[in-house]
């Protein structure tokens, strides 16, 4: 539940240079956000993410669920992934996000963090499967549930940008953001409630990806 006194104000670009992150503010009211959270927490096909690091398999504490227009396949961190076909309510929410952003998405990677101890380290969403010479990488990220701190860090400069993401809040990463910036979800011992993050993206099935 969000106990913050003031709702986040929309901001056309949170980054000072080398990228564009639009904060759309709250696109869902408190009741809508809670209803979506309750439904997705219960009904999405959650599973622990698996990664291959230094020749060993690990399961992450956070859970993921991937949905799309087709049963897309790709490899990530040495593991094969396959998308589920759209959950009807998730598809309806995707269409709302598309109307809000003016973008088209064909997939959604959902992340479930059960509490503040579950987080995501510094990374960029710069896989070949998300890029095209004709189309910039655009990722729309919708938060549901507990408020969490989200951070950006420039890859070569010392610049950082921090913000709190609240339930129902949408941010859109586009332009050169993935090329020049990393982002992460910070840990917090004070957050005890779960959070769901829905990342809507355009996936290129035929893209070849090489990742260690």
SULBELPE-V992706 format. One line per field, one symbol per residue. phi: phi as a letter, one per 20 degrees, with the letter a starting at -180 (. if undefined). psi: psi as a letter, one per 30 degrees, with the letter a starting at -180 (. if undefined). burial: # if it has 16 or more other C-alpha atoms within 10 Angstrom, else .. Layout:
# SULBELPE-V992706
phi=???
psi=???
burial=???
This chain:
# SULBELPE-V992706
phi=.edffcffegbfbeefalrbceeemeecffffffffggffgedfefbffccdclncecdfffdcbdcafcegcadblncecceefgfgfffffgffffffdmddccbbeecddfaffebcffacedfgfddbfebffccdddecnffcedcdcffcdefccdbeddfnecccebmegffdcdbbdffbfeedeecddddebdddgefecdbe
psi=kjgkfkkkkkkfjfkflhljjkjfajfkleeeeeeeeeeeeefliklkkkljkhgkkkklelllkkllelikklkkhgkkkkkllkkeeeeeeeeeeeeefglkkglkjkkjjfaffkaklklkiglefglkffklkkkkjkkkbkklkkkkkkfflgklkklkklkfkkljkabgefefkllljllkffjfllkkkjjklkkjefkkkjk.
burial=.......#....###...##########....##.##..##..#.##.###.........########...#.#.#.#..#.##.#...##.##..#...#.#.################...##.#####.....###################......#..#######################...#..###########........
